[in-house]
Amino acid sequence: MIKKASLIALFLWGSSLCFSVDIGRDIVERGSALVGSPYRYGGTNPSGFDCSGLVNYLYKPFLPDLPRNASSIAHFGSTVDLDDIVPGDLVFYATGSDRSEITHVGIYIGQNTLIQAVSAGPVRGVVLTDLDEKYWKSRFKWAKRVFPRLETAESQSVNLAYSKGQYQGQAEELEPEGRGRMDLKNGDYYIGDFKDGLFHGKGEYHYGNGDVYIGQFSNGRESGGELVRSDGSRYSAQRNESGTLIINSRADKSSNRINYLLETPTQWDDWLENERKLFEETLQADNNAADDEQRRFEEWKKNSGF
């Protein structure tokens, strides 16, 4: 009887684990397929989403009691440190004038990437954004885990889009892990080993100018190998802690051999700066127009004898 009960418990534990794995993959893959969907306030389906509507659309089938708006979802689940988030965790922000009020939620899908529905920004609608963007880091409040973390070394083959590019290869807990390829958004690509979502181990980084680094990587960085130029010439190379590529003991001054995975994105900050400049230009134009109107009025009064 005890043996039978133990077998039943083992079966249920295994079924729960598989189900949880399937939930995480379902959310990430279905969410990624929604990138490009329009933004609509109050929207909860692919014809238009707001931020919490996207979360409800993906999570509600598994969490029937999930609240509807971001400020309520923010108190659902258990709090986790931002450094410890895993795919499927929710990340919350205060994007309004009151920085103590939760107004926005995004879904972490791996490799420092959020999928979220935004009402304004460089692109409107369901988008992929980088956690390291200064705009989002300065508005971060906390992160929540609504499903138990899966402590499993099971490897899966995935094809997923992240903020820096498209990844094909092996993954654990839906993070790049093992052998894979990543086609980066700036035209570069990497083929080789991954660990914790970063280039790590043996690999090749193909720069957009035709040069290739072949060798070891550590935490995303070229840590020791050869740079093969497009003309076939070879040089020893590695990238130092400050991000500079050192070729034959000399700092590389070319802007064509950056490591795009390590670059800090500025897309949202650039957008915010452009919006600020546009506002100031519009305000100045309005002030100039008001001054012109005032001068015309003064001339009219003078000519009319008032």
Secondary structure, DSSP 8 states (H G I E B T S, - for coil): -HHHHHHHHHHHHHHHHHHHHHHHHHHHHHHHHTTT--B-TT-EETTEE-HHHHHHHHHTTT-TT--SSHHHHTTSSEEE-GGG--TT-EEEE--SS-TTS--EEEEEEETTEEEEEESSSSS-EEEEEETT-HHHHTTEEEEEE-S-------EEEEEEE-SSEEEEEEEETTEEEEEEEEEETTS-EEEEEEETTEEEEEEEEE-TTS-EEEEEEETTEEEEEEEE-TTS-EEEEEE-TTS-EEETTEE---TT---GGGS---HHHHHHHHHHHHHHHHHHHHHHHHHHHHHHHHHHHHHHT-
